[in-house]
Amino acid sequence: MEIKAGRKPGLARTVGRTALLAVGAITGALAGAEQARAQEERDEIIVTAQRREQAIQDVPIAINAFNAEQLEEANIGDVSDLQVITPSLFVNTTGSAASDATIRIRGVGTTGNNAGLEGAVGVFIDGVYRNRSGMALGQLTDVERIEVLRGPQSTLFGKNTSAGALSIITRAPDFASVSAGGSMTFGDPDVLGMTGYVNLPVADNLALRFTGAADSREGYIENRNTGAQNQDVDRWFVRGQALWDMNTDASFRLIVDYSEINNNGNTAVRARHAGARAATINIIETNAGLSPTAAGTFDSNSLNGDPNNQAEDFGISGELNWDLSPSVTLTNITAYRDYNRANAGDTDFTGADRAIAESW
């Protein structure tokens, strides 16, 4: 008996096509995984929340970190804007937008904005502690990253961090090449903002970097007694840096900065009252000669004086980094800061010369 073995040509072609499709799918999956890993490496944020450089996913701390690209995409201009992208962060500047602020994390923090109070959220800029939160209200320009640490951080950051810490790291000078950049913003009412930087490698081991910014905006609440436009913005700052690679194991970074704020600051308008309450208030104020504005008029008020806010902040710091071994680096930061502020406001919110609050 003769037995013949055979195969169907169609089945062979089907198996062949299936094998090719399987190989193609595996190759595509591997390529996609490699691209995803490459993108993840590019997007990885290195933080120093534990006083050493680590990938953010390796830090056992509740932390939000934002690099320069993320800050630019979110249009973050100053510290108060950070609460838009950090749900647990609250920044209140109602007392004096120029020089006072209260910063809270997870609802915990100092509630008063008096200049004599130290906050429960520590603010650090390039490793230097700012003992008044108003010192951190300047423009966030030429920033490398910002870290918001939630919860007590006293072990690594010292006192006044029982609610958390805010760490701002600016861009250091770059040895690679000469570079410059800037931006301009304008709008209504008479909004004008400018930022810019210049990076200058002076030698193979010495580089300089200069940064500046200025913001101005016309006020939008008119004081009918004085004609001034309150709630305006007028601020500017400059920063100069030098980075010196002393040798293969040591480097020194010098930072000098100065900022100034001078505006009519915050004011208040009357809320709308209904019924007999509004009539009673108007009668009392009119008979007292307080020249009240109508309730619910949110673009004007009638005060006997205009609020004002001024702040000047100067600082110089030096950071020495010395690699003692491949795994140990000694860092010393020495800084000096001089901060002056003054503000005044009409706290009776009327045309009477009864209550003026001033602080320095």
C-alpha positions in Angstrom: 0.0 0.0 0.0 1.4 3.3 -1.0 0.9 6.2 1.4 1.5 9.8 0.1 1.9 12.8 2.4 1.1 16.2 1.1 0.1 19.7 2.1 -2.2 22.4 1.0 -0.4 25.4 -0.7 -3.0 27.8 0.7 -2.4 26.7 4.3 1.4 27.3 3.9 0.9 30.8 2.5 -1.5 31.6 5.4 1.0 30.3 8.0 3.8 32.3 6.4 1.7 35.5 6.3 0.8 35.0 10.0 4.4 34.5 11.0 5.4 37.7 9.1 2.6 39.7 10.8 3.7 38.4 14.2 7.3 39.4 13.6 6.2 42.8 12.4 4.0 43.3 15.4 6.8 42.4 17.8 9.3 44.6 16.0 6.8 47.5 16.1 6.1 47.0 19.8 9.9 46.9 20.6 10.4 50.1 18.6 7.5 51.8 20.3 8.8 50.8 23.7 12.3 52.2 22.8 10.7 55.4 21.7 8.6 55.6 24.9 11.8 55.0 27.0 13.7 57.7 25.1 10.8 60.1 25.6 10.6 59.2 29.3 14.4 59.9 29.6 14.0 63.3 27.9 11.0 64.2 30.2 12.6 62.9 33.4 13.0 65.6 36.0 16.0 65.6 38.3 15.3 67.1 41.7 17.3 67.9 44.8 14.5 67.5 47.4 16.8 65.3 49.5 19.9 67.6 49.0 21.2 65.4 46.3 20.3 64.9 42.6 17.7 62.2 42.1 15.0 61.3 39.6 11.7 62.5 40.8 10.2 58.9 40.8 13.0 57.8 43.2 12.2 60.4 45.9 10.1 59.1 48.8 8.6 62.5 49.4 5.3 64.1 48.3 6.6 66.5 45.7 5.5 68.4 42.6 8.3 69.4 40.3 8.2 71.5 37.2 10.9 72.1 34.6 11.4 75.2 32.5 9.3 74.0 29.6 6.3 73.1 31.9 6.5 76.5 33.6 6.5 78.3 30.2 3.6 76.2 28.8 1.6 77.0 31.9 2.5 80.7 31.7 3.9 80.9 35.2 5.2 84.4 35.9 5.6 84.5 39.6 5.2 82.3 42.7 1.5 83.2 43.1 0.8 81.6 39.7 2.1 78.2 40.9 -1.1 77.5 42.7 -2.8 77.1 39.3 -0.7 73.9 38.6 -0.2 72.8 42.2 -3.5 71.8 43.8 -2.2 71.7 47.4 -0.5 75.1 47.2 -2.2 78.3 48.2 -0.6 81.8 47.9 -2.5 84.8 49.2 -1.3 88.3 48.5 -4.4 90.3 49.4 -2.6 92.3 52.1 0.0 93.7 49.9 0.8 92.2 46.5 4.2 93.9 46.5 5.7 92.8 49.7 3.6 90.4 51.8 2.2 86.9 51.2 1.0 83.9 53.0 1.9 80.5 51.5 0.1 77.4 52.7 0.4 73.8 51.6 -2.4 71.3 52.2 -4.3 74.1 54.0 -1.5 74.4 56.6 0.6 77.5 57.1 0.8 81.0 58.6 -2.5 82.8 58.1 -1.4 86.4 58.7 0.7 88.4 56.2 2.3 90.6 58.8 6.0 91.2 58.0 6.9 90.2 61.5 5.6 86.7 61.1 7.7 83.8 59.8 6.0 81.4 57.5 5.4 77.7 57.9 6.3 77.1 54.3 10.0 77.7 53.7 11.0 79.4 50.5 14.5 78.7 49.1 16.0 80.2 45.9 19.2 78.5 44.8 19.5 77.0 48.2 19.2 80.3 50.1 16.4 80.7 52.6 14.1 83.7 52.2 12.9 84.4 55.7 9.9 86.4 54.5 7.6 85.0 51.8 7.3 88.4 50.3 10.9 88.1 49.2 9.9 85.3 46.8 7.2 87.3 45.0 9.4 88.5 42.2 9.3 87.3 38.6 10.2 83.7 37.9 12.6 84.3 34.9 15.3 82.0 33.6 14.3 79.2 36.0 15.6 75.7 35.6 12.9 74.0 37.8 10.7 74.5 40.8 10.0 71.9 43.5 7.0 72.0 45.8 7.6 69.7 48.8 4.5 68.8 50.8 4.6 68.0 54.5 7.2 68.7 57.2 10.7 69.1 55.8 12.6 70.2 58.9 15.1 67.4 58.8 16.7 68.6 55.5 15.6 72.2 55.3 15.6 73.4 58.9 13.0 75.5 60.8 9.9 77.2 59.3 9.2 74.2 57.0 6.5 72.4 59.1 4.0 72.7 56.3 6.4 72.2 53.4 9.0 73.9 51.3 9.2 75.7 48.0 12.6 75.3 46.2 13.4 77.4 43.2 16.5 76.6 41.1 17.6 79.2 38.5 19.6 78.4 35.4 23.4 78.4 35.9 25.9 79.8 33.4 26.7 77.4 30.6 30.2 76.8 29.2 28.9 75.4 25.9 28.3 78.5 23.8 27.1 82.1 23.7 23.3 82.3 23.9 20.6 84.9 24.5 16.9 85.0 24.6 13.9 87.1 25.7 10.2 87.7 25.5 7.7 90.5 25.5 4.1 90.6 26.6 1.6 93.4 26.1 -2.1 93.8 26.5 -4.8 96.0 28.0 -4.9 98.0 30.3 -1.4 99.1 29.3 0.2 95.8 30.2 3.9 95.4 29.3 6.3 92.7 30.3 9.8 92.0 29.2 12.3 89.2 30.1 15.7 88.4 28.8 19.0 86.6 29.4 22.5 86.5 28.0 25.0 83.6 28.6 28.7 84.4 28.0 31.4 81.7 28.2 34.5 83.8 29.0 37.0 80.9 29.2 37.1 77.2 29.2 36.4 77.2 33.0 34.6 80.5 33.4 31.1 81.5 32.3 28.8 84.5 33.0 25.0 84.8 32.8 22.8 87.9 33.1 19.1 87.9 33.5 16.5 90.7 33.8 12.8 91.2 33.8 10.3 94.1 34.1 6.5 94.2 34.4 4.1 97.1 34.4 0.3 97.4 34.2 -2.0 100.4 34.6 -4.4 100.2 37.6 -8.0 99.3 37.0 -9.7 100.7 40.1 -10.0 104.5 40.1 -10.0 106.5 43.3 -12.5 109.3 42.6 -11.1 111.5 45.4 -7.5 111.5 44.0 -7.9 110.5 40.4 -5.3 107.7 40.8 -5.6 104.3 39.2 -4.9 101.7 41.9 -4.2 98.0 41.7 -1.4 98.6 39.3 1.9 96.7 38.7 5.4 98.2 38.5 8.3 95.8 39.3 11.7 94.8 37.9 14.7 92.7 38.7 18.2 91.8 37.5 20.5 88.9 38.3 24.1 88.3 37.5 26.0 85.0 37.8 29.5 83.7 37.4 30.4 80.0 37.3 34.1 79.0 37.8 35.3 75.4 37.4 38.3 75.6 39.7 39.5 72.1 38.7 38.0 68.7 37.9 36.7 68.3 41.5 35.6 71.8 42.5 33.4 74.6 41.2 32.2 77.9 42.6 29.0 79.8 41.6 28.5 83.5 42.5 25.0 85.0 42.3 24.1 88.7 42.7 20.5 89.9 42.4 18.4 93.0 43.0 14.7 93.6 42.6 12.4 96.5 43.2 8.6 96.8 43.5 6.8 100.2 43.5 3.1 100.5 42.9 -0.2 101.7 44.2 -0.9 98.2 45.3 -4.1 96.6 46.6 -7.3 98.4 47.4 -11.0 97.5 48.0 -14.4 98.4 46.6 -17.8 98.2 48.2 -19.8 95.1 47.8 -23.4 95.3 46.7 -26.0 95.6 49.5 -29.7 95.1 49.0 -32.8 96.7 50.4 -32.8 98.8 53.6 -29.1 98.0 54.4 -27.9 99.9 51.3 -30.1 102.9 52.0 -28.9 103.1 55.6 -25.2 102.9 54.7 -25.6 105.6 52.0 -27.4 107.9 54.5 -24.8 107.5 57.1 -21.8 108.0 54.7 -23.4 111.0 53.0 -24.3 112.8 56.2 -20.7 112.2 57.4 -19.3 113.7 54.2 -17.6 110.5 53.2 -18.6 110.9 49.5 -19.4 107.2 49.0 -19.4 105.4 45.6 -22.4 103.3 44.7 -22.4 99.8 46.0 -21.5 97.3 43.4 -19.3 99.7 41.5 -16.3 97.5 41.1 -14.0 99.8 39.1 -13.9 102.7 41.5 -13.9 103.8 45.1 -13.6 107.0 47.1 -10.7 107.0 49.5 -9.0 109.9 51.1 -5.6 108.4 50.2 -4.1 105.9 47.8 -2.4 102.7 49.0 1.2 102.2 48.1 3.6 99.3 48.2 7.4 99.4 47.9 9.9 96.7 48.3 13.7 96.4 47.6 15.5 93.1 47.8 19.3 92.7 47.3 21.3 89.6 47.8 24.6 87.9 47.1 25.5 84.3 47.5 28.3 81.9 46.8 28.0 78.1 46.3 31.1 75.9 46.5 30.8 72.3 45.4 33.7 70.0 46.0 33.7 66.3 45.0 35.4 64.4 47.7 34.8 61.1 46.0 32.6 59.7 43.2 29.8 59.4 45.7 30.4 62.3 48.2 30.1 66.0 47.4 30.7 68.8 49.9 28.5 71.8 49.3 28.8 75.2 51.1 26.4 78.0 50.5 27.1 81.4 52.0 24.7 84.3 51.4 23.8 87.8 52.5 20.4 89.4 51.9 19.0 92.9 52.5 15.2 93.3 52.3 13.3 96.5 52.8 9.5 97.0 52.4 6.9 99.7 53.2 3.3 99.9 52.5 0.3 102.0 53.5 -3.5 101.7 53.0 -6.8 103.4 53.8 -8.3 100.8 56.2 -11.6 102.6 56.8 -12.3 102.4 53.0 -14.0 105.8 52.9 -13.2 109.4 52.2 -12.8 110.2 55.9 -9.3 110.6 57.3 -9.9 108.1 60.1 -7.8 104.9 59.7 -4.6 104.6 57.8 -2.4 101.5 58.2 1.3 101.8 57.5 4.1 99.3 58.0 7.8 99.0 57.3 
